[in-house]
Amino acid sequence: MKMHVAIVGAGMSGLSCASQLVRSGHTVALYDKGRGPGGRMSTRRMATPLGDAHFDHGAQYFTVRDPAFMAQVARWSASGVAAPWPAAGTGAWVGVPTMNAVIKDMADQHDVTFGWHVRGLVRREDRWFLTGETAAGERLQAGPFDAVVVSLPPEQASAIVALHDLSLAATALAARSQPCWTGMFAFAERLPSRQDTVREAGLISWAARNGAKPGRKGPETWVVQASPHWSTQHIEDTVEQVTAALLAALSEALEETLPEPVTASAHRWRYAMSTGSNLGALWSAQSKIGVCGDWLLGPRVENAWISGRTLATRMMAREREEVA
C-alpha cells in the first residue's frame, strides 16, 4: 500500500527519509519552520559595506564512512555541490558554494513548505493532520496523511508526539542535546594568520576561516563555535555579550590583535549536538509515527542521513508485512 507521508523538519534526516520513501513510490510532503534549506547545516548571509558575507554557522564539514552515504557524496561531488576540504582533516567534505548547498540539492527534489512551524498533530478517522502557523502568526492545518515522520531534535520531537505515542516521547525525552553559541565575524582585510582552523582553544571548540572552504567568495569571514560547557554556562547571555567574548577568544587563539569587524553577530543553537544512541530510528506501526535524526545514532551529518534512510526502510518493511 502506497502511503502519503508528512515529514516535520526538512534537514538532512528528513530529506533522506523522504528520498527513500519517494523512490519506493510513496508520496511525501515536508514542512520546516526555517525560511529555506539548511537546518543545522544552515548558511547565514549578512550585508556588509564590502558586499554580502556568508557564514556556515552550523555544521562545519562532514565525513564519510557508510558505503551508501559515500555514493550520495559522490553524486554531490559530480554535480558540484560538495567538495573535499583538506584543512579540516582527511576525508572532510563541505557543501559548495555554501554548506547548505547539499540540503538545497535534496530539497529541490521534494515538495517542501518552508516557513511553516508545526506545533502539533491531530488524529481524525485514522488519518493524521498537522497544525501550525507561519512566521506571521497565520494558523494553518495540513492533511490528511497516512503517517507522520518527525525529524527534529529530541526535545522538540517529544513535545510533538507526546499526546499520541508515549513510548516514542519517552525515548526522545531520555536524549539530551548540548547547546552551542556560534560567532560570525567579517573583516575588511584577510587576517594574517596562517591558520584556517582552530580546535579546542580556551572557550573555543572550533573556529574556521569560512572563505578558506572551496567555492567561497566575498569578504574575509570567520566562524567561531564555543564549547558545549561554555555555551551551557552562557546560554541566556545576550548576542552582544557572546559576540564580544567569542571575538576576544579568537584573538587569543590566533595570537593576534584583531581589527574591528565590519560586521559581527552570534547565533544560539539550543539543540546543537547529542551523545547519540544505537537506535537508528523510531517507528510505531500502531500510531503510524516515526522519528529520525542524528541523535538516534551520533552527532555527525552522515548519521542524520543514515537515520532518515533507516526509518524509511522500517516503515516500508512493516507496510509490506501488513499487506502480506
N, C-alpha and C positions, 0 to 999 in steps of 0.2 A: 504494500500500500504506500503510495506516494504521500508525503507529508508537506504541509505548509507550516514552516517553522519561523518563529520570531527570535531574533538574536539581540539581546540587550548588551551593547558595547561593541564597537567596530574597531577594536585594536587588533593586535596580532592573533590572539587566540580565537576571537570571534570570527575574524575573516578566514582563518584557517579552517575552522569548523564549517563555515558557510561554503567554502570551495569544495570540501569533501562531500558535503550533502548535495550540492548542485550537480557535481559530477555523477552522482547516482540517481539523478532525475528528480530530486526534491526541490520545492520552491522555498526560497529564503528571503526574508526582509530583515534588514539590520537597522537598529536605532542607536544613536550616540548623542550624548549631550554636548560634545565638542563642536566647534564651528567648522572643523574639517578633519581630514585623516591624520592620525598620529597616535593618540593615546599616550602611553609612556614612551613612545618614540617620536614625540612631537618636536617641531621646529618653531621657534618664536621669531617673528620678524619685527624689527624696530626701525623707525625712521631716524636718521641722523643727518647732520649737516653734510656728511660725506656720502650720503646715499643710504639705501636700506642695508641694515646689518641683520644677519641670520645667525641664530644660536640653536644648536642641537641641545636643548636643555633637559632632555630626558635621558634615555639610554644613549650611551656614547658610541658604542660599537656592538657587534655581535660576533659570536664564534660558531663554528660548525663541527658537529660530531656525528649526528644522526644521518644515515645514508639518504633518507627521503628528504630531509631538510637540505642536505648537500645538493641534491638535484634541483630543489627550488632555488637555492642561492645561485646555482649555475645558470638557471633561466634568467634570474635578475641580472646577473653579470652580462649575459649575452645581449640583453635588451638595454643595458647601460644605466640601470637604476641602482646598481650596487658595485662596489669595488673594494679591493683589499686596502687596508690602512696599516702599513708595517709599523708606524710609530707607536701603535697601541699594543704591538706584540705579534708574534707569528700566528697567522690564522685569523686575525681580526678583520672584520668587514664593516663597511658603513654604507648607508644609502647615498645616492648621488642624484642631484646636487645638494640635497638635504637629507637628514636621517629619515624623515617621514616619506621619502620617495618610494620605498618598498611598500609601505602601508597604502599609499595612494594608488600604486600599481594594483594591489589586491582589491582595494575598494572600488576601483573603476570597473571591475568585472561583476559587481553586485548591485542590488537595489539597497542603497544606504540612505537613510534620512539623518542628516546632522542637525544639531541644534534642538534635539528632542530629548528632554530629560525624563526618562521613565521612572515613575515613582512607585508603581505597584502593579499587581496582577489581579485580574478578576476572572472567576470561573463561571461560565454560564452554558448550560446544556452541553457539558462535556467538551467545551472549547475554551480557549484562552483569549483574553483581551488585555492589552497593555493600557495603562492610564499614565498620563504625564502632562508635561507642559513645555512650552517653548521658552526661550530666554526672555521673551517679552511678557511671560506670565499667562499666555493663552493655554487653556486646558484642552487636552486632546485625548482621544482614545483610538486605538488601532486593533484590528482583529476582524474575524476570528482566526485563531491559529490552532493547529493540532498539537503543537509542542512549543516550549519556550526554552531558550538557552540563555543563561546569564553569564556573561563574560566580563566580570568586574572584580576589583579587589575583594577579599573575603568579607571585610566589614560592610561593604555596600551590597554584596551578594546576599549575605544573611538577612539584611533588612528587607530585601525584595521578596525572598522566598519563605520567610518565617511563617507567614499566615497560612501557607499551603503545604509545606513539607518541612516538618520539624527536624527530621533526620539530616536533610541537606543543610538546613540552617545551623544545626549544632556543629556539623563538621566545619562549616565556614567560620563560625564563632571561635572555634578552637585554634584557628590560624591567626597570626598577628603580623601586621605589616609594620615596617620601620619607616619613619619619615625621612625626608631629605630636603634641605634648603639648597637651592641652586642659584648662584650668582651669574649674571651676564654682563660683560663689560666690552665696550668698543673703544678703541683708541685711534687718535689721528695718525699715528705712525706705528710701524711694526716694533714691538718690544725687542730689544737687542738680545734677549736670552736665546741660547741655542736649544733650550728645552722646548719641545712641543707638548709634552705631557708632564704632569706631576702626580705622584701617587703617595698617599699616606704621609702627609707633611703637616704636623700640627693638627689643626681642626679640619684640614682638607683631606677628604677621601680620594678625590680625583679632580684634576684640573687639566684643561687642554686648550691649545691654540686652535680654535674652531676652523680657521682658514687653512690650517695645515692638512685638513682632510681632502681627499680627492674631489675635484669639481667645484670647490668653494670659490666664491667671488665676494667682492665688497671690502669694507674696511677691516682692520685688524680686530679680531674678536677673540675673547676668552670666555670659557665656561668653567665655573668653579663649583664643585659639589662638596658640601660639608659632610662630615662623618655622621652616621646614624645617631651616635651618642650626643654629639653637639647639637644636631638638629632636634633631637628629643628635648634637650635641655632648653632650647631657644624656640620651641615650636610656636609660641604665641608672641614672639618679638615682631616688631614692625618690619616692613620691607626695607625701610631706610636703615634701621639698626643692623639688619642682616647684611645688606649691601656693603655697608662700611666695614663690618667685621670680615667679610669674605675678601674684599679688596685688600685690606691690610694683611690678611693671611697669604694672599697671592704674592704680594710684595715681599713678604718674609721668605716664602718658599723659593722665589726666583732670585732672592738676594739682590734686589734692585729697588731703587726708589721709582715708583711708577708715576707716569704723568697723569693728569686729571683725565678720566674717561670722557669721551664725547657723549656717551650715554651709559647708564648703569641701572640695573634693576635686579630683582630676585624673585624666584618662584618657589612656593612651598608645596612640595609633594607630600601630602599627608600619608599616602599609601604608596611608598616607593618600592620597597623590597620586602620579601618574606623569606622565612627559612626554608619553605617548601616541604613536600611530603612525597610519599611514593604512590599516591592515589591516582595520579594521571589526570583523571576527570571524574565527574559525578553524574550519574544518570538514574532517574527513578522512572521505571516503566509504569508505575501506578499513577504518579502525579503528572507524568509527561514533562518534567522539568529537568534540565541538565545544567551543569555548572562547569566552566573550564577557566583556565588561567595559569600563569606561571607558578602561582603559589601552591598549585597542586603537584608540582614537580621540583621546582627550584628557581632562583632568581636569575634566569637567563632568557634572552629573547627566543632562542631556539626552543626552550621548554614551553613557552607560551604557544608556539606554533604546533609543537607535538601534542600539547594538551587539547587544543581545538580539534586536531585530527583524530585523536584518541576518542574524544566524546562522540564525534560524528560516526565513527566506526561502531561504537557501542550502541548508539541509537539505531543504526541501520540493522545491526545484528539482532536486536530484540524485536524490531518490527518484522523481520523475516521469520523469526521464531513464531510470532503471533499469527502470521498469515498461514504458516505451515500447520 
